[in-house]
Amino acid sequence: MNKDVIIACDFSSAAEVFDFLDLFSNMRKPFVKIGMELFYSEGPSIVREIKRRGHSIFLDLKLHDIPNTVRKAMRVLSSLDVDMCNVHAAGTKEMMKAAIEGLTRPDGSRPLLIAVTQLTSTGEDRMREELLINASMEETIARYALNAREAGLDGVVCSPREASLVKNSCGCDFITVTPGIRFADAASDDQVRVSTPAMARENGSDFIVVGRPVTAAADPAASYQRCINEFLI
Ligand code: C5P
């Protein structure tokens, strides 16, 4: 598994995303993340078109439903030929196993499957008061990551600061995909627990997910190259 920088293409239309991706035509094609906003507005055709342009794709739809429904939905997604997709670990090991079954193609190949542990927008107060989870955030993340590994998944989404915790509990080959990335000299926007690309590398992150530091930059290609330089080189 190769480490990489994934650009979160949080745009609402195909036109915007293609204008954006055209900025990278003279360099390595970025690995891109397609989230709910773009997928729900443009449908599966946006995945096929970005794939046709030669990009690897993380389809970030965070499935969470009964095992049978997730199995069947994953069967549809596997035919889209994405490289990575995800589910909520809160859906239980049974649901995650069903997701793997649905995702696995007749020839045995499948995209990487990772689990969301706790969303970074959920704090310990809300976990305790609204979700009745009394364990600490760290214990919860470590346990959800272990559940994902036992179900056969490839890794989890977590903050870069949790990447080493996940590696310690699940092993260094268990993939960590980490959003919340900001350059040292930039604003953190609405992200609370941010890390630079270099800090994410030091903490054992395998893939960083970078949105606004690239998409809202004056020169997106230069910002992407800066991520590559700090994280990969
Ligand atoms: O613009 P920014 O770099 O904050 O974008 C981060 C991306 O990662 C967004 O697409 C956001 O939805 C996603 N994400 C996140 N935190 C999580 C899971 C996903 O920021 N825990």
py3Dmol code that shows the C-alpha trace and the ligand (Angstrom):
import py3Dmol

protein = """\
ATOM      1  CA  MET A   1       0.000   0.000   0.000  1.00  0.00           C
ATOM      2  CA  ASN A   2       1.447   3.339  -1.102  1.00  0.00           C
ATOM      3  CA  LYS A   3       1.038   6.426   1.037  1.00  0.00           C
ATOM      4  CA  ASP A   4      -0.689   9.300  -0.759  1.00  0.00           C
ATOM      5  CA  VAL A   5      -2.323  12.709  -0.539  1.00  0.00           C
ATOM      6  CA  ILE A   6      -6.082  12.633  -1.234  1.00  0.00           C
ATOM      7  CA  ILE A   7      -7.778  15.871  -2.307  1.00  0.00           C
ATOM      8  CA  ALA A   8     -11.330  16.263  -0.924  1.00  0.00           C
ATOM      9  CA  CYS A   9     -13.264  17.506  -3.960  1.00  0.00           C
ATOM     10  CA  ASP A  10     -16.056  19.138  -1.954  1.00  0.00           C
ATOM     11  CA  PHE A  11     -17.789  20.738  -4.931  1.00  0.00           C
ATOM     12  CA  SER A  12     -21.481  20.515  -5.772  1.00  0.00           C
ATOM     13  CA  SER A  13     -21.320  20.180  -9.554  1.00  0.00           C
ATOM     14  CA  ALA A  14     -19.424  18.267 -12.210  1.00  0.00           C
ATOM     15  CA  ALA A  15     -18.465  21.528 -13.956  1.00  0.00           C
ATOM     16  CA  GLU A  16     -16.741  22.864 -10.827  1.00  0.00           C
ATOM     17  CA  VAL A  17     -14.851  19.633 -10.180  1.00  0.00           C
ATOM     18  CA  PHE A  18     -13.649  19.313 -13.787  1.00  0.00           C
ATOM     19  CA  ASP A  19     -12.475  22.956 -13.855  1.00  0.00           C
ATOM     20  CA  PHE A  20     -10.588  22.202 -10.659  1.00  0.00           C
ATOM     21  CA  LEU A  21      -9.024  18.934 -11.889  1.00  0.00           C
ATOM     22  CA  ASP A  22      -7.933  20.624 -15.138  1.00  0.00           C
ATOM     23  CA  LEU A  23      -5.471  22.627 -12.988  1.00  0.00           C
ATOM     24  CA  PHE A  24      -3.481  19.407 -12.450  1.00  0.00           C
ATOM     25  CA  SER A  25      -3.151  18.398 -16.098  1.00  0.00           C
ATOM     26  CA  ASN A  26       0.630  18.958 -16.166  1.00  0.00           C
ATOM     27  CA  MET A  27       1.496  16.969 -13.043  1.00  0.00           C
ATOM     28  CA  ARG A  28       0.778  13.627 -11.329  1.00  0.00           C
ATOM     29  CA  LYS A  29      -2.960  12.993 -11.219  1.00  0.00           C
ATOM     30  CA  PRO A  30      -4.179  13.488  -7.654  1.00  0.00           C
ATOM     31  CA  PHE A  31      -6.050  10.786  -5.704  1.00  0.00           C
ATOM     32  CA  VAL A  32      -9.469  12.422  -5.158  1.00  0.00           C
ATOM     33  CA  LYS A  33     -12.213  12.039  -2.569  1.00  0.00           C
ATOM     34  CA  ILE A  34     -15.806  12.256  -3.762  1.00  0.00           C
ATOM     35  CA  GLY A  35     -18.197  12.964  -0.894  1.00  0.00           C
ATOM     36  CA  MET A  36     -21.945  12.881  -0.456  1.00  0.00           C
ATOM     37  CA  GLU A  37     -22.560  16.380  -1.843  1.00  0.00           C
ATOM     38  CA  LEU A  38     -20.994  15.690  -5.249  1.00  0.00           C
ATOM     39  CA  PHE A  39     -22.237  12.086  -5.467  1.00  0.00           C
ATOM     40  CA  TYR A  40     -25.831  12.974  -4.571  1.00  0.00           C
ATOM     41  CA  SER A  41     -25.893  15.881  -7.003  1.00  0.00           C
ATOM     42  CA  GLU A  42     -24.216  14.178  -9.966  1.00  0.00           C
ATOM     43  CA  GLY A  43     -24.735  10.433  -9.396  1.00  0.00           C
ATOM     44  CA  PRO A  44     -22.494   7.516 -10.409  1.00  0.00           C
ATOM     45  CA  SER A  45     -21.527   9.189 -13.715  1.00  0.00           C
ATOM     46  CA  ILE A  46     -19.233  11.602 -11.843  1.00  0.00           C
ATOM     47  CA  VAL A  47     -17.276   8.618 -10.486  1.00  0.00           C
ATOM     48  CA  ARG A  48     -16.950   7.047 -13.940  1.00  0.00           C
ATOM     49  CA  GLU A  49     -15.815  10.325 -15.525  1.00  0.00           C
ATOM     50  CA  ILE A  50     -13.177  11.118 -12.882  1.00  0.00           C
ATOM     51  CA  LYS A  51     -11.940   7.533 -13.142  1.00  0.00           C
ATOM     52  CA  ARG A  52     -11.808   7.825 -16.928  1.00  0.00           C
ATOM     53  CA  ARG A  53      -9.567  10.878 -16.477  1.00  0.00           C
ATOM     54  CA  GLY A  54      -7.098   8.643 -14.658  1.00  0.00           C
ATOM     55  CA  HIS A  55      -7.591   9.546 -10.989  1.00  0.00           C
ATOM     56  CA  SER A  56      -7.747   7.110  -8.073  1.00  0.00           C
ATOM     57  CA  ILE A  57     -10.987   7.639  -6.129  1.00  0.00           C
ATOM     58  CA  PHE A  58     -12.005   7.454  -2.478  1.00  0.00           C
ATOM     59  CA  LEU A  59     -15.827   7.363  -2.490  1.00  0.00           C
ATOM     60  CA  ASP A  60     -16.708   8.762   0.939  1.00  0.00           C
ATOM     61  CA  LEU A  61     -20.363   7.779   1.452  1.00  0.00           C
ATOM     62  CA  LYS A  62     -20.025   6.411   5.036  1.00  0.00           C
ATOM     63  CA  LEU A  63     -22.594   3.610   4.782  1.00  0.00           C
ATOM     64  CA  HIS A  64     -24.456   2.657   7.983  1.00  0.00           C
ATOM     65  CA  ASP A  65     -27.539   0.406   7.732  1.00  0.00           C
ATOM     66  CA  ILE A  66     -28.612  -3.197   8.344  1.00  0.00           C
ATOM     67  CA  PRO A  67     -26.060  -5.739   7.042  1.00  0.00           C
ATOM     68  CA  ASN A  68     -28.193  -6.934   4.124  1.00  0.00           C
ATOM     69  CA  THR A  69     -28.750  -3.398   2.819  1.00  0.00           C
ATOM     70  CA  VAL A  70     -25.063  -2.502   3.151  1.00  0.00           C
ATOM     71  CA  ARG A  71     -24.027  -5.753   1.393  1.00  0.00           C
ATOM     72  CA  LYS A  72     -26.262  -4.958  -1.586  1.00  0.00           C
ATOM     73  CA  ALA A  73     -25.272  -1.275  -1.733  1.00  0.00           C
ATOM     74  CA  MET A  74     -21.588  -2.242  -1.671  1.00  0.00           C
ATOM     75  CA  ARG A  75     -22.174  -4.655  -4.552  1.00  0.00           C
ATOM     76  CA  VAL A  76     -23.325  -1.667  -6.627  1.00  0.00           C
ATOM     77  CA  LEU A  77     -20.349   0.474  -5.529  1.00  0.00           C
ATOM     78  CA  SER A  78     -17.837  -2.265  -6.370  1.00  0.00           C
ATOM     79  CA  SER A  79     -18.971  -2.130  -9.989  1.00  0.00           C
ATOM     80  CA  LEU A  80     -18.010   1.587 -10.076  1.00  0.00           C
ATOM     81  CA  ASP A  81     -14.327   0.624  -9.834  1.00  0.00           C
ATOM     82  CA  VAL A  82     -13.436   3.035  -7.002  1.00  0.00           C
ATOM     83  CA  ASP A  83     -10.171   2.498  -5.106  1.00  0.00           C
ATOM     84  CA  MET A  84     -11.424   3.124  -1.571  1.00  0.00           C
ATOM     85  CA  CYS A  85     -14.815   3.413   0.147  1.00  0.00           C
ATOM     86  CA  ASN A  86     -16.103   3.460   3.714  1.00  0.00           C
ATOM     87  CA  VAL A  87     -18.709   2.533   6.339  1.00  0.00           C
ATOM     88  CA  HIS A  88     -19.393   3.584   9.942  1.00  0.00           C
ATOM     89  CA  ALA A  89     -17.792   1.179  12.438  1.00  0.00           C
ATOM     90  CA  ALA A  90     -20.845   1.866  14.656  1.00  0.00           C
ATOM     91  CA  GLY A  91     -22.802  -0.379  12.275  1.00  0.00           C
ATOM     92  CA  THR A  92     -21.158  -3.396  14.050  1.00  0.00           C
ATOM     93  CA  LYS A  93     -18.779  -6.121  12.907  1.00  0.00           C
ATOM     94  CA  GLU A  94     -21.638  -8.007  11.260  1.00  0.00           C
ATOM     95  CA  MET A  95     -22.412  -4.994   9.085  1.00  0.00           C
ATOM     96  CA  MET A  96     -18.725  -4.469   8.231  1.00  0.00           C
ATOM     97  CA  LYS A  97     -18.367  -8.157   7.236  1.00  0.00           C
ATOM     98  CA  ALA A  98     -21.439  -7.812   5.019  1.00  0.00           C
ATOM     99  CA  ALA A  99     -19.853  -4.720   3.438  1.00  0.00           C
ATOM    100  CA  ILE A 100     -16.731  -6.724   2.532  1.00  0.00           C
ATOM    101  CA  GLU A 101     -18.855  -9.514   1.051  1.00  0.00           C
ATOM    102  CA  GLY A 102     -20.772  -7.046  -1.109  1.00  0.00           C
ATOM    103  CA  LEU A 103     -17.645  -5.215  -2.197  1.00  0.00           C
ATOM    104  CA  THR A 104     -15.686  -8.327  -3.244  1.00  0.00           C
ATOM    105  CA  ARG A 105     -15.910  -8.943  -6.988  1.00  0.00           C
ATOM    106  CA  PRO A 106     -16.256 -12.435  -8.500  1.00  0.00           C
ATOM    107  CA  ASP A 107     -12.478 -12.475  -9.204  1.00  0.00           C
ATOM    108  CA  GLY A 108     -11.738 -11.785  -5.499  1.00  0.00           C
ATOM    109  CA  SER A 109     -10.551  -8.192  -6.006  1.00  0.00           C
ATOM    110  CA  ARG A 110     -12.140  -5.275  -4.169  1.00  0.00           C
ATOM    111  CA  PRO A 111     -11.536  -1.594  -3.319  1.00  0.00           C
ATOM    112  CA  LEU A 112      -9.949  -0.771   0.044  1.00  0.00           C
ATOM    113  CA  LEU A 113     -12.628  -0.593   2.748  1.00  0.00           C
ATOM    114  CA  ILE A 114     -12.111   1.634   5.765  1.00  0.00           C
ATOM    115  CA  ALA A 115     -14.301   2.493   8.742  1.00  0.00           C
ATOM    116  CA  VAL A 116     -15.210   5.807  10.337  1.00  0.00           C
ATOM    117  CA  THR A 117     -14.584   5.432  14.085  1.00  0.00           C
ATOM    118  CA  GLN A 118     -16.018   8.535  15.766  1.00  0.00           C
ATOM    119  CA  LEU A 119     -16.580  11.611  13.618  1.00  0.00           C
ATOM    120  CA  THR A 120     -14.229  14.411  14.582  1.00  0.00           C
ATOM    121  CA  SER A 121     -17.309  16.610  15.037  1.00  0.00           C
ATOM    122  CA  THR A 122     -18.429  14.395  17.955  1.00  0.00           C
ATOM    123  CA  GLY A 123     -16.840  15.234  21.307  1.00  0.00           C
ATOM    124  CA  GLU A 124     -16.731  13.156  24.492  1.00  0.00           C
ATOM    125  CA  ASP A 125     -19.570  15.238  26.055  1.00  0.00           C
ATOM    126  CA  ARG A 126     -21.976  14.373  23.259  1.00  0.00           C
ATOM    127  CA  MET A 127     -20.848  10.737  23.230  1.00  0.00           C
ATOM    128  CA  ARG A 128     -21.717  10.477  26.916  1.00  0.00           C
ATOM    129  CA  GLU A 129     -24.871  12.584  27.052  1.00  0.00           C
ATOM    130  CA  GLU A 130     -26.530  11.809  23.707  1.00  0.00           C
ATOM    131  CA  LEU A 131     -25.098   8.423  22.723  1.00  0.00           C
ATOM    132  CA  LEU A 132     -24.686   7.043  26.288  1.00  0.00           C
ATOM    133  CA  ILE A 133     -21.079   6.023  25.527  1.00  0.00           C
ATOM    134  CA  ASN A 134     -19.133   6.339  28.770  1.00  0.00           C
ATOM    135  CA  ALA A 135     -15.763   5.151  27.463  1.00  0.00           C
ATOM    136  CA  SER A 136     -13.188   7.814  26.579  1.00  0.00           C
ATOM    137  CA  MET A 137     -12.706   8.954  22.997  1.00  0.00           C
ATOM    138  CA  GLU A 138      -9.374   7.112  22.801  1.00  0.00           C
ATOM    139  CA  GLU A 139     -10.835   3.841  24.125  1.00  0.00           C
ATOM    140  CA  THR A 140     -13.779   4.146  21.741  1.00  0.00           C
ATOM    141  CA  ILE A 141     -11.565   4.771  18.724  1.00  0.00           C
ATOM    142  CA  ALA A 142      -9.176   1.929  19.626  1.00  0.00           C
ATOM    143  CA  ARG A 143     -12.100  -0.506  20.095  1.00  0.00           C
ATOM    144  CA  TYR A 144     -13.924   0.538  16.912  1.00  0.00           C
ATOM    145  CA  ALA A 145     -10.649   0.207  14.987  1.00  0.00           C
ATOM    146  CA  LEU A 146     -10.128  -3.301  16.406  1.00  0.00           C
ATOM    147  CA  ASN A 147     -13.692  -4.227  15.457  1.00  0.00           C
ATOM    148  CA  ALA A 148     -12.981  -3.028  11.917  1.00  0.00           C
ATOM    149  CA  ARG A 149      -9.783  -5.069  11.728  1.00  0.00           C
ATOM    150  CA  GLU A 150     -11.533  -8.195  13.083  1.00  0.00           C
ATOM    151  CA  ALA A 151     -14.265  -7.750  10.463  1.00  0.00           C
ATOM    152  CA  GLY A 152     -11.533  -7.819   7.779  1.00  0.00           C
ATOM    153  CA  LEU A 153     -11.463  -4.117   6.879  1.00  0.00           C
ATOM    154  CA  ASP A 154      -8.251  -2.449   5.741  1.00  0.00           C
ATOM    155  CA  GLY A 155      -8.182   0.566   8.060  1.00  0.00           C
ATOM    156  CA  VAL A 156      -9.977   3.540   9.569  1.00  0.00           C
ATOM    157  CA  VAL A 157     -10.536   7.265   9.143  1.00  0.00           C
ATOM    158  CA  CYS A 158      -9.184   9.127  12.169  1.00  0.00           C
ATOM    159  CA  SER A 159      -7.482  12.361  13.106  1.00  0.00           C
ATOM    160  CA  PRO A 160      -3.692  12.361  12.505  1.00  0.00           C
ATOM    161  CA  ARG A 161      -3.265  12.614  16.271  1.00  0.00           C
ATOM    162  CA  GLU A 162      -5.049   9.252  16.637  1.00  0.00           C
ATOM    163  CA  ALA A 163      -3.055   7.495  13.906  1.00  0.00           C
ATOM    164  CA  SER A 164      -0.378   6.184  16.257  1.00  0.00           C
ATOM    165  CA  LEU A 165      -3.040   4.974  18.738  1.00  0.00           C
ATOM    166  CA  VAL A 166      -4.698   3.010  15.922  1.00  0.00           C
ATOM    167  CA  LYS A 167      -1.354   1.587  14.732  1.00  0.00           C
ATOM    168  CA  ASN A 168      -0.513   0.503  18.287  1.00  0.00           C
ATOM    169  CA  SER A 169      -3.796  -1.355  18.744  1.00  0.00           C
ATOM    170  CA  CYS A 170      -4.265  -2.758  15.242  1.00  0.00           C
ATOM    171  CA  GLY A 171      -0.761  -3.106  13.768  1.00  0.00           C
ATOM    172  CA  CYS A 172       1.293  -0.942  11.457  1.00  0.00           C
ATOM    173  CA  ASP A 173      -0.207  -2.411   8.274  1.00  0.00           C
ATOM    174  CA  PHE A 174      -3.725  -1.271   9.290  1.00  0.00           C
ATOM    175  CA  ILE A 175      -4.374   1.842   7.183  1.00  0.00           C
ATOM    176  CA  THR A 176      -5.008   5.280   8.691  1.00  0.00           C
ATOM    177  CA  VAL A 177      -6.735   7.890   6.530  1.00  0.00           C
ATOM    178  CA  THR A 178      -6.535  11.281   8.186  1.00  0.00           C
ATOM    179  CA  PRO A 179      -8.410  14.540   7.472  1.00  0.00           C
ATOM    180  CA  GLY A 180      -7.934  17.765   9.467  1.00  0.00           C
ATOM    181  CA  ILE A 181      -4.748  18.789   7.619  1.00  0.00           C
ATOM    182  CA  ARG A 182      -3.543  22.394   7.621  1.00  0.00           C
ATOM    183  CA  PHE A 183      -0.262  24.063   6.696  1.00  0.00           C
ATOM    184  CA  ALA A 184       1.625  25.524   9.662  1.00  0.00           C
ATOM    185  CA  ASP A 185       1.159  29.091   8.369  1.00  0.00           C
ATOM    186  CA  ALA A 186      -2.602  28.840   7.573  1.00  0.00           C
ATOM    187  CA  ALA A 187      -5.998  29.193   9.294  1.00  0.00           C
ATOM    188  CA  SER A 188      -7.669  26.041  10.639  1.00  0.00           C
ATOM    189  CA  ASP A 189     -11.232  26.986   9.421  1.00  0.00           C
ATOM    190  CA  ASP A 190     -13.796  24.841  11.279  1.00  0.00           C
ATOM    191  CA  GLN A 191     -11.349  21.974  11.938  1.00  0.00           C
ATOM    192  CA  VAL A 192     -10.491  21.759  15.626  1.00  0.00           C
ATOM    193  CA  ARG A 193      -7.682  19.213  15.942  1.00  0.00           C
ATOM    194  CA  VAL A 194      -5.455  19.969  12.980  1.00  0.00           C
ATOM    195  CA  SER A 195      -2.041  18.643  11.928  1.00  0.00           C
ATOM    196  CA  THR A 196       0.394  19.659   9.219  1.00  0.00           C
ATOM    197  CA  PRO A 197       1.204  17.128   6.471  1.00  0.00           C
ATOM    198  CA  ALA A 198       4.632  16.610   8.079  1.00  0.00           C
ATOM    199  CA  MET A 199       3.097  15.934  11.531  1.00  0.00           C
ATOM    200  CA  ALA A 200       0.667  13.464   9.957  1.00  0.00           C
ATOM    201  CA  ARG A 201       3.605  11.631   8.370  1.00  0.00           C
ATOM    202  CA  GLU A 202       5.442  11.482  11.693  1.00  0.00           C
ATOM    203  CA  ASN A 203       2.327  10.109  13.430  1.00  0.00           C
ATOM    204  CA  GLY A 204       2.082   7.217  10.971  1.00  0.00           C
ATOM    205  CA  SER A 205      -0.727   8.436   8.763  1.00  0.00           C
ATOM    206  CA  ASP A 206      -0.970   6.510   5.473  1.00  0.00           C
ATOM    207  CA  PHE A 207      -3.267   8.842   3.521  1.00  0.00           C
ATOM    208  CA  ILE A 208      -3.923  12.494   4.319  1.00  0.00           C
ATOM    209  CA  VAL A 209      -7.230  13.983   3.154  1.00  0.00           C
ATOM    210  CA  VAL A 210      -6.831  17.654   2.262  1.00  0.00           C
ATOM    211  CA  GLY A 211      -9.729  19.884   1.215  1.00  0.00           C
ATOM    212  CA  ARG A 212      -9.698  23.666   1.517  1.00  0.00           C
ATOM    213  CA  PRO A 213      -5.919  24.086   1.862  1.00  0.00           C
ATOM    214  CA  VAL A 214      -5.823  22.937  -1.794  1.00  0.00           C
ATOM    215  CA  THR A 215      -9.308  23.666  -3.203  1.00  0.00           C
ATOM    216  CA  ALA A 216      -9.468  27.239  -1.845  1.00  0.00           C
ATOM    217  CA  ALA A 217      -5.804  28.081  -2.459  1.00  0.00           C
ATOM    218  CA  ALA A 218      -4.770  30.835  -4.871  1.00  0.00           C
ATOM    219  CA  ASP A 219      -2.655  28.187  -6.652  1.00  0.00           C
ATOM    220  CA  PRO A 220      -4.177  24.742  -5.967  1.00  0.00           C
ATOM    221  CA  ALA A 221      -1.494  22.846  -7.907  1.00  0.00           C
ATOM    222  CA  ALA A 222       1.280  24.524  -5.868  1.00  0.00           C
ATOM    223  CA  SER A 223      -0.544  23.742  -2.591  1.00  0.00           C
ATOM    224  CA  TYR A 224      -0.999  20.129  -3.645  1.00  0.00           C
ATOM    225  CA  GLN A 225       2.709  19.924  -4.476  1.00  0.00           C
ATOM    226  CA  ARG A 226       3.481  21.382  -1.038  1.00  0.00           C
ATOM    227  CA  CYS A 227       1.410  18.579   0.563  1.00  0.00           C
ATOM    228  CA  ILE A 228       3.331  16.008  -1.494  1.00  0.00           C
ATOM    229  CA  ASN A 229       6.668  17.561  -0.491  1.00  0.00           C
ATOM    230  CA  GLU A 230       5.806  17.617   3.226  1.00  0.00           C
ATOM    231  CA  PHE A 231       4.013  14.269   3.432  1.00  0.00           C
ATOM    232  CA  LEU A 232       5.668  11.975   0.903  1.00  0.00           C
ATOM    233  CA  ILE A 233       9.169  13.215   0.272  1.00  0.00           C
TER     234      ILE A 233
END
"""
ligand_1 = """\
21
C5P
O -11.468 21.352 3.824
P -10.918 20.302 4.767
O -9.446 19.996 4.582
O -11.290 20.586 6.211
O -11.702 18.981 4.321
C -11.599 17.761 5.019
C -12.421 16.700 4.341
O -12.380 15.526 5.155
C -13.891 17.062 4.167
O -14.354 16.418 2.963
C -14.547 16.446 5.374
O -15.875 16.097 5.146
C -13.693 15.182 5.565
N -13.704 14.636 6.925
C -13.267 15.352 8.023
N -13.299 14.776 9.275
C -13.731 13.519 9.429
C -14.157 12.764 8.336
C -14.127 13.375 7.072
O -12.846 16.501 7.891
N -13.708 12.958 10.641
"""
view = py3Dmol.view(width=600, height=400)
view.addModel(protein, "pdb")
view.setStyle({"model": 0}, {"cartoon": {"style": "trace"}})
view.addModel(ligand_1, "xyz")
view.setStyle({"model": 1}, {"stick": {}})
view.zoomTo()
view.show()
